[in-house]
Amino acid sequence: LTWLKDGVELEKSVDSNVIHGSDGSLIISAARLRDSGNYTCEATNIANRRSTDPATLSVYVGPVIAAPEGLSLIH
């Protein structure tokens, strides 16, 4: 099985928050904004290639509060 994000094959990486499960599942832990996109699973053998319909993952990030320019934050 191959997993694709936005039509591009997902690389298996040791330091990634995206894990390929031994059962073929895709696990995304602590999703980040950059993980948003359309995910597709593709199965290929000598006779055929089949793909799932895309599953859309939308990650929303809360607001970030920053000090106004020229001021510093004191702890």
C-alpha positions as a Markdown table, in Angstrom:
| # | Residue | x | y | z |
|---|---|---|---|---|
| 1 | Leu | 0.0 | 0.0 | 0.0 |
| 2 | Thr | 1.1 | 3.5 | -0.7 |
| 3 | Trp | -0.2 | 6.7 | 0.9 |
| 4 | Leu | -0.3 | 10.0 | -1.0 |
| 5 | Lys | -0.9 | 13.5 | 0.2 |
| 6 | Asp | -2.2 | 15.9 | -2.4 |
| 7 | Gly | -1.2 | 13.4 | -5.1 |
| 8 | Val | 2.4 | 13.0 | -3.8 |
| 9 | Glu | 3.7 | 9.8 | -2.2 |
| 10 | Leu | 4.3 | 10.2 | 1.5 |
| 11 | Glu | 7.9 | 9.3 | 2.5 |
| 12 | Lys | 8.4 | 7.1 | 5.5 |
| 13 | Ser | 10.4 | 9.2 | 8.0 |
| 14 | Val | 11.7 | 8.3 | 11.5 |
| 15 | Asp | 11.1 | 11.8 | 12.9 |
| 16 | Ser | 7.8 | 12.4 | 11.4 |
| 17 | Asn | 4.4 | 12.7 | 13.1 |
| 18 | Val | 2.9 | 10.6 | 10.2 |
| 19 | Ile | 3.3 | 6.9 | 10.8 |
| 20 | His | 2.5 | 4.0 | 8.4 |
| 21 | Gly | 0.8 | 1.3 | 10.5 |
| 22 | Ser | 1.7 | -2.3 | 10.1 |
| 23 | Asp | -1.9 | -3.0 | 9.0 |
| 24 | Gly | -1.7 | -0.4 | 6.2 |
| 25 | Ser | -3.3 | 2.4 | 8.2 |
| 26 | Leu | -2.0 | 6.0 | 8.3 |
| 27 | Ile | -1.6 | 7.5 | 11.7 |
| 28 | Ile | -1.1 | 11.3 | 12.1 |
| 29 | Ser | -0.3 | 12.2 | 15.7 |
| 30 | Ala | -0.3 | 15.8 | 17.0 |
| 31 | Ala | -1.5 | 17.1 | 13.6 |
| 32 | Arg | 0.1 | 20.3 | 12.4 |
| 33 | Leu | -1.1 | 22.9 | 10.0 |
| 34 | Arg | 1.2 | 21.5 | 7.3 |
| 35 | Asp | -0.5 | 18.1 | 7.6 |
| 36 | Ser | -3.7 | 19.6 | 6.1 |
| 37 | Gly | -4.5 | 18.1 | 2.7 |
| 38 | Asn | -6.1 | 15.3 | 0.8 |
| 39 | Tyr | -5.0 | 11.8 | 1.7 |
| 40 | Thr | -5.4 | 8.8 | -0.7 |
| 41 | Cys | -4.4 | 5.2 | -0.2 |
| 42 | Glu | -3.3 | 3.3 | -3.3 |
| 43 | Ala | -3.0 | -0.5 | -3.7 |
| 44 | Thr | -1.0 | -1.9 | -6.7 |
| 45 | Asn | -0.3 | -5.4 | -7.9 |
| 46 | Ile | 0.7 | -6.9 | -11.3 |
| 47 | Ala | -2.9 | -6.9 | -12.5 |
| 48 | Asn | -4.3 | -3.6 | -11.3 |
| 49 | Arg | -4.1 | -0.4 | -9.3 |
| 50 | Arg | -6.9 | 0.9 | -7.1 |
| 51 | Ser | -7.1 | 4.1 | -5.1 |
| 52 | Thr | -9.5 | 5.2 | -2.4 |
| 53 | Asp | -11.5 | 8.4 | -2.6 |
| 54 | Pro | -9.5 | 11.3 | -1.0 |
| 55 | Ala | -10.0 | 11.9 | 2.7 |
| 56 | Thr | -9.6 | 15.6 | 3.5 |
| 57 | Leu | -7.8 | 16.6 | 6.7 |
| 58 | Ser | -8.2 | 20.2 | 7.8 |
| 59 | Val | -6.1 | 21.4 | 10.8 |
| 60 | Tyr | -7.1 | 24.6 | 12.5 |
| 61 | Val | -4.6 | 26.5 | 14.7 |
| 62 | Gly | -5.7 | 28.8 | 17.4 |
| 63 | Pro | -4.6 | 32.5 | 17.5 |
| 64 | Val | -1.1 | 33.4 | 18.6 |
| 65 | Ile | -0.9 | 36.4 | 21.0 |
| 66 | Ala | 2.2 | 38.6 | 20.5 |
| 67 | Ala | 3.4 | 41.7 | 22.2 |
| 68 | Pro | 2.9 | 44.9 | 20.3 |
| 69 | Glu | 6.0 | 46.1 | 18.4 |
| 70 | Gly | 8.4 | 47.9 | 20.6 |
| 71 | Leu | 7.3 | 46.2 | 23.8 |
| 72 | Ser | 8.8 | 43.3 | 25.5 |
| 73 | Leu | 7.2 | 40.6 | 27.6 |
| 74 | Ile | 8.3 | 40.2 | 31.2 |
| 75 | His | 7.8 | 36.9 | 33.0 |
